[in-house]
Amino acid sequence: MLRDPQLVCATAEEMAAKQRLAWQRERERLQEEAAERRRATVAATERRVQARLAAIGSMKEGDLIRGRVHRSSDNCSTGLILSLRDQPKGTRGFIPFSECSHETVEDWESLCHTFRTLKIKIKALVIKPDPDNRRVLLSTKALEPTPGDMMRNPELVYDRAEEMAEACRVKREAAQAAEKEADS
């Protein structure tokens, strides 16, 4: 049998202690790797958020923005949320229904569904960039050549969007100049 059972027991305990220490080190290494991945993910997310905020901060009232309907807010109760093109990924804009068209729409849910499923490209005018709240308020109503065109013929609105945006800018600048003159 065993010549020195105490030696065998001590050796086994020593080997078990070494194995437990190796497992503990491996567990700590894996935990550190997971923590590093979480830190890297948080840092990347923060960079994306900062890029979106910078993009929103660089927008000015009257800028023309392109995008697609990302989703509708609150089951189509208040407006459309757009994924903005030519902006950092994840930058969104909001078009309240009151800013979609001069014409009253009876079935917003159907309209939202159409915009989403057909992935229609939308051009909209920046009404108010709001980097503090991480959003951009947009309007397609301001781009309508004649009231209701957005509902009847959106392609006409998109085709003439640059022209109408320029007209809105000129009108806004004239109003600001008149306001300055009135204050003087």
PyMOL commands that set and color helices and strands:
alter all, ss='L'
color gray80, all
select helices_A, chain A and resi 5-58+73-75+97-99+108-118+131-133+141-143+149-152+154-159+161-183
alter helices_A, ss='H'
color red, helices_A
select strands_A, chain A and resi 64-72+79-84+92-96+121-130+135-139
alter strands_A, ss='S'
color yellow, strands_A
deselect
rebuild
show_as cartoon
